[in-house]
């Protein structure tokens, strides 16, 4: 077989693979994740109903933490020279064209990217050498990303579904807690005043769930929109509009609202190791979904709310599993000797 024939077959095969990729993806059931199975971290795609897993990025760099855009046309992810490199950038891939866009430039650690609801902008935290960490917002062009926050910002928590709010956490001792600002940089307000992280807007924009250790342990709280945290007032400790949903001796993390806003997925160590739980948005009916002796983490809802993808080190390395919303019908999506992490529907 000559070179031209081999090249032609290769092009046809790649085209067929892309057609299969987008045909599967049209149902909205594609799962994106990071894996180091090929010796470095890459972003992969898989249809839960098929066995094939496709390497999307396939580069010599370490690419992790995929975040799919709401319109499912773009995917943002972190990129670094290797997993030990402290300089971490953010890139975006156009899925249809397989074109990569560098969102960040220069030395620094750029983390926690979150998409605007219309998929046109990306908010992220930027820690550059000799500077405090701040939140920046990019419109995916090569122009300089404008700064959003005016306080030290360690992570972007979420971009609200209505597009009018970006929430971020600060460890600044003068203004610790969660801050809220319009994505165009106006009307910043301090939402909470503690060691509070992982802020997540409810689908209806009315409540903000977050993790706080204000009671001495990492628990889940919910605060209603526009409510002032009592800890922010020097002469008051009002809890009106602020609710503690969990109260255990173990730490909670990995908050994920269900698409209809009625339930919250989370990880808890209350039983001695990390397991996945679900509860009503009121905090009632807390149910353990996984029953493993190993670590289960990173639960995320499917777009229709019927299934949950999560990570478990059941056999000694991290793999991705799927179960229904009741914790039943658990099945393995990946199975190899490497680590598969960060599932994203």
DRENTORVEX-905622 format. One line per field, with one value per residue (C-alpha): residue in three letters; x, y, z. Coordinates in steps of 0.25 Angstrom, whole numbers, padded with zeros to 4 digits. Layout:
REM DRENTORVEX-905622
rest	[ALA  ...] .
px	[X  ...] .
py	[Y  ...] .
pz	[Z  ...] .
***
This chain:
REM DRENTORVEX-905622
rest	[UNK  UNK  UNK  UNK  UNK  UNK  UNK  UNK  UNK  UNK  UNK  UNK  UNK  UNK  UNK  UNK  UNK  UNK  UNK  UNK  UNK  UNK  UNK  UNK  UNK  UNK  UNK  UNK  UNK  UNK  UNK  UNK  UNK  UNK  UNK  UNK  UNK  UNK  UNK  UNK  UNK  UNK  UNK  UNK  UNK  UNK  UNK  UNK  UNK  UNK  UNK  UNK  UNK  UNK  UNK  UNK  UNK  UNK  UNK  UNK  UNK  UNK  UNK  UNK  UNK  UNK  UNK  UNK  UNK  UNK  UNK  UNK  UNK  UNK  UNK  UNK  UNK  UNK  UNK  UNK  UNK  UNK  UNK  UNK  UNK  UNK  UNK  UNK  UNK  UNK  UNK  UNK  UNK  UNK  UNK  UNK  UNK  UNK  UNK  UNK  UNK  UNK  UNK  UNK  UNK  UNK  UNK  UNK  UNK  UNK  UNK  UNK  UNK  UNK  UNK  UNK  UNK  UNK  UNK  UNK  UNK  UNK  UNK  UNK  UNK  UNK  UNK  UNK  UNK  UNK  UNK  UNK  UNK  UNK  UNK  UNK  UNK  UNK  UNK  UNK  UNK  UNK  UNK  UNK  UNK  UNK  UNK  UNK  UNK  UNK  UNK  UNK  UNK  UNK  UNK  UNK  UNK  UNK  UNK  UNK  UNK  UNK  UNK  UNK  UNK  UNK  UNK  UNK  UNK  UNK  UNK  UNK  UNK  UNK  UNK  UNK  UNK  UNK  UNK  UNK  UNK  UNK  UNK  UNK  UNK  UNK  UNK  UNK  UNK  UNK  UNK  UNK  UNK  UNK  UNK  UNK  UNK  UNK  UNK  UNK  UNK  UNK  UNK  UNK  UNK  UNK  UNK  UNK  UNK  UNK  UNK  UNK  UNK  UNK  UNK  UNK  UNK  UNK  UNK  UNK  UNK  UNK  UNK  UNK  UNK  UNK  UNK  UNK  UNK  UNK  UNK  UNK  UNK  UNK  UNK  UNK  UNK  UNK  UNK  UNK  UNK  UNK  UNK  UNK  UNK  UNK  UNK  UNK  UNK  UNK  UNK  UNK  UNK  UNK  UNK  UNK  UNK  UNK  UNK  UNK  UNK  UNK  UNK  UNK  UNK  UNK  UNK  UNK  UNK  UNK  UNK  UNK  UNK  UNK  UNK  UNK  UNK  UNK  UNK  UNK  UNK  UNK  UNK  UNK  UNK  UNK  UNK  UNK  UNK  UNK  UNK  UNK  UNK  UNK  UNK  UNK  UNK  UNK  UNK  UNK  UNK  UNK  UNK  UNK  UNK  UNK  UNK  UNK  UNK  UNK  UNK  UNK  UNK  UNK  UNK  UNK  UNK  UNK  UNK  UNK  UNK  UNK  UNK  UNK  UNK  UNK  UNK  UNK  UNK  UNK  UNK  UNK  UNK  UNK  UNK  UNK  UNK  UNK  UNK  UNK  UNK  UNK  UNK  UNK  UNK] .
px	[0000  0006  0007  -0004  -0014  -0010  -0012  -0025  -0030  -0025  -0033  -0046  -0044  -0043  -0055  -0063  -0058  -0063  -0076  -0078  -0074  -0084  -0095  -0093  -0092  -0105  -0112  -0106  -0101  -0086  -0076  -0063  -0052  -0037  -0028  -0013  -0014  -0004  0007  0002  -0012  -0021  -0036  -0045  -0059  -0068  -0082  -0087  -0095  -0082  -0069  -0060  -0053  -0046  -0034  -0038  -0026  -0014  -0003  0011  0005  -0003  -0018  -0028  -0041  -0050  -0062  -0072  -0079  -0094  -0096  -0087  -0079  -0067  -0059  -0049  -0038  -0025  -0011  0003  0016  0014  0006  0017  0018  0013  0010  -0004  -0012  -0026  -0029  -0042  -0045  -0055  -0061  -0066  -0053  -0043  -0037  -0030  -0030  -0021  -0029  -0017  -0003  0010  0014  0004  -0007  -0020  -0031  -0046  -0052  -0067  -0075  -0085  -0099  -0098  -0084  -0078  -0069  -0060  -0058  -0046  -0036  -0022  -0010  0002  0016  0018  0003  -0010  -0020  -0032  -0043  -0042  -0053  -0049  -0057  -0048  -0041  -0026  -0028  -0025  -0035  -0041  -0040  -0054  -0051  -0045  -0041  -0032  -0039  -0035  -0046  -0058  -0070  -0080  -0086  -0101  -0111  -0117  -0103  -0104  -0094  -0081  -0078  -0064  -0057  -0046  -0037  -0033  -0034  -0040  -0051  -0052  -0063  -0072  -0073  -0083  -0081  -0088  -0079  -0077  -0070  -0081  -0088  -0079  -0084  -0079  -0089  -0083  -0072  -0065  -0056  -0066  -0063  -0070  -0081  -0092  -0104  -0117  -0123  -0134  -0124  -0131  -0121  -0106  -0100  -0086  -0076  -0073  -0065  -0072  -0078  -0064  -0066  -0067  -0083  -0092  -0100  -0110  -0112  -0124  -0121  -0119  -0118  -0107  -0099  -0100  -0085  -0082  -0088  -0080  -0092  -0101  -0102  -0115  -0117  -0129  -0128  -0116  -0118  -0108  -0112  -0102  -0097  -0088  -0074  -0069  -0065  -0074  -0070  -0073  -0087  -0095  -0110  -0119  -0124  -0138  -0132  -0139  -0127  -0113  -0102  -0090  -0078  -0077  -0067  -0077  -0076  -0061  -0058  -0062  -0076  -0086  -0099  -0112  -0122  -0134  -0130  -0136  -0126  -0136  -0135  -0120  -0117  -0104  -0103  -0090  -0086  -0071  -0059  -0051  -0052  -0064  -0064  -0067  -0082  -0088  -0103  -0106  -0113  -0127  -0124  -0127  -0112  -0100  -0085  -0075  -0060  -0056  -0043  -0050  -0039  -0027  -0027  -0038  -0048  -0061  -0075  -0089  -0102  -0116  -0121  -0125  -0111  -0115  -0110  -0096  -0087  -0072  -0069  -0054  -0045  -0030  -0018  -0017  -0025  -0038  -0044  -0052  -0065  -0073  -0086] .
py	[0000  0013  0026  0033  0022  0021  0036  0035  0024  0032  0044  0036  0029  0042  0048  0036  0037  0051  0048  0037  0047  0058  0048  0042  0056  0061  0054  0062  0050  0051  0051  0059  0055  0056  0044  0041  0027  0031  0036  0051  0057  0059  0062  0050  0048  0036  0033  0025  0016  0012  0006  0015  0027  0038  0046  0060  0068  0058  0067  0066  0076  0073  0076  0075  0080  0080  0090  0089  0101  0102  0101  0089  0095  0099  0092  0100  0092  0095  0093  0092  0087  0075  0072  0078  0091  0102  0111  0106  0113  0112  0108  0106  0096  0098  0084  0084  0090  0084  0098  0102  0116  0121  0129  0132  0137  0139  0132  0130  0120  0122  0113  0110  0115  0116  0119  0130  0124  0129  0122  0135  0138  0131  0136  0130  0133  0138  0137  0144  0145  0156  0160  0156  0146  0153  0149  0152  0151  0147  0148  0137  0147  0150  0163  0165  0160  0171  0169  0167  0166  0177  0168  0156  0144  0130  0123  0126  0119  0120  0129  0131  0124  0138  0143  0155  0150  0144  0139  0137  0134  0142  0138  0153  0154  0168  0163  0148  0140  0140  0152  0155  0164  0167  0161  0175  0179  0187  0186  0177  0172  0163  0151  0144  0147  0134  0123  0120  0113  0106  0115  0110  0117  0110  0108  0118  0129  0130  0123  0121  0108  0108  0101  0108  0104  0115  0105  0098  0088  0088  0088  0092  0105  0112  0127  0134  0144  0159  0154  0159  0149  0152  0150  0162  0171  0175  0177  0166  0151  0150  0136  0141  0135  0127  0112  0101  0089  0079  0077  0065  0062  0059  0070  0072  0077  0076  0083  0080  0085  0076  0083  0085  0091  0081  0073  0075  0065  0066  0058  0055  0048  0046  0031  0031  0032  0041  0036  0042  0047  0054  0063  0072  0086  0089  0080  0069  0054  0053  0039  0032  0028  0020  0009  0007  0006  0015  0029  0034  0048  0059  0055  0063  0062  0058  0069  0062  0060  0045  0040  0044  0042  0041  0037  0025  0018  0005  -0003  0005  0016  0026  0022  0029  0022  0025  0022  0027  0038  0028  0022  0009  0003  0007  0004  0006  0016  0015  0003  0004  0005  0021  0032  0037  0050  0062  0057  0067  0065] .
pz	[0000  -0004  0005  -0003  0000  0014  0016  0009  0018  0030  0026  0023  0037  0044  0037  0041  0055  0056  0050  0060  0071  0067  0065  0079  0085  0079  0089  0100  0107  0104  0116  0116  0126  0128  0127  0128  0122  0111  0120  0121  0124  0112  0111  0106  0101  0103  0100  0112  0103  0095  0099  0091  0098  0089  0092  0088  0092  0090  0092  0100  0110  0123  0120  0131  0138  0125  0126  0115  0110  0112  0096  0096  0085  0093  0104  0114  0121  0129  0122  0127  0123  0132  0145  0154  0147  0155  0143  0138  0127  0121  0107  0100  0088  0078  0077  0063  0057  0068  0068  0081  0087  0097  0107  0116  0113  0122  0135  0145  0151  0144  0150  0152  0138  0138  0125  0123  0120  0106  0104  0100  0112  0122  0136  0144  0155  0152  0161  0154  0159  0170  0169  0177  0171  0164  0155  0140  0129  0115  0102  0096  0087  0088  0095  0110  0119  0128  0143  0150  0165  0173  0185  0185  0179  0180  0172  0163  0169  0158  0147  0150  0140  0137  0133  0143  0154  0156  0170  0175  0188  0195  0207  0209  0224  0223  0213  0214  0208  0196  0187  0176  0164  0150  0139  0134  0146  0154  0167  0175  0188  0199  0200  0212  0223  0226  0221  0210  0197  0185  0183  0173  0168  0168  0154  0157  0162  0176  0185  0186  0192  0198  0207  0220  0233  0241  0251  0252  0241  0226  0224  0213  0214  0206  0206  0199  0188  0193  0208  0216  0224  0239  0241  0232  0243  0255  0264  0258  0256  0248  0241  0234  0220  0223  0225  0229  0222  0227  0241  0243  0248  0234  0224  0212  0198  0183  0182  0170  0168  0160  0147  0153  0166  0175  0180  0183  0181  0190  0196  0211  0220  0231  0230  0231  0216  0204  0199  0190  0196  0191  0199  0196  0194  0208  0214  0217  0213  0212  0205  0203  0189  0189  0198  0196  0205  0196  0192  0183  0178  0168  0165  0154  0148  0134  0127  0129  0143  0142  0144  0151  0147  0158  0161  0170  0173  0175  0170  0174  0163  0159  0149  0145  0148  0145  0153  0153  0162  0173  0173  0166  0153  0156  0144  0140  0129  0129  0133  0132  0141  0140  0146  0140  0147  0145  0138  0131  0124] .
***
